[in-house]
């Protein structure tokens, strides 16, 4: 029986498999500006970010295909999944307003911009895009604070809140993120602390007036933070995640999350929940 192979698809799949090891990198402040996105949109955007290199210029145009994204996300090639990708780019265009703290001439301010300059979706499945010249430096300048994850690692995450937590973890880590050539290496310690408004902006995003979206503190912890911590714990079973609720009187004003490897001085006969240590 004759064997007929689609060489173009083979090459595309080979390229896709190699991309699973690409680093997704993004400036720390920008990592806090994408809370409006849903999980699928986050993953499509992370695939876009994986094309960025340190040497890129602000006016660089990137090109990819819908097939690449569908395959990367483990979906079947179908009209329905093509539509999901197209809708995701439409949402990315609409929901990636960015609000970034800036300092110009020793004066603090806020940069209000959009992530993309434009996105082109062609009938043959090609997608071309260029980042906004105002925001591009926050993507390209990766000398100090940034997050870095493998695409294959991010594709395992189910919740948008977990994606936000992982990126904040990398941005606030003490030391270099783990060596991917050494499977025994551990992610670094981290402390992530912010006000209730900070956390809600990181996880929920902003409204049309540039203000952080608000949930009641109890709902936010249960429906966002707890979900993110539970999934992160499943993804990284050798890490300890401790969340501390910060209060003024009876009012919740913020949260602090401490992340440490299991092989620390923490007494492993205790579970730490909101400052209370319970003996096993």
Secondary structure, DSSP 4 states (H G I P E B T S, - for coil): ------HHHHHHHHHHHHHTTPEEEEEHHHHTS-TT--HHHHHHHHHHHTT--TT--TT--EEEEHHHHHHHTT----HHHHHHHHHHHHHHHHH-EEEEEEEETTEEEEEEEESEEEEEE-TTSEEEEEE-HHHHHHHH--SSSEEEEEHHHHTT---HHHHHHHHHHHHTBSSPPP-TT-TT--PPPEEEEEEHHHHHHHHH-B-TTSPBP---HHHHIIIIIHHHHHHHHHH-TTEEEEEEEEEETTEEEEEEEEEEESSSSS-TTEEEETTEEEE-
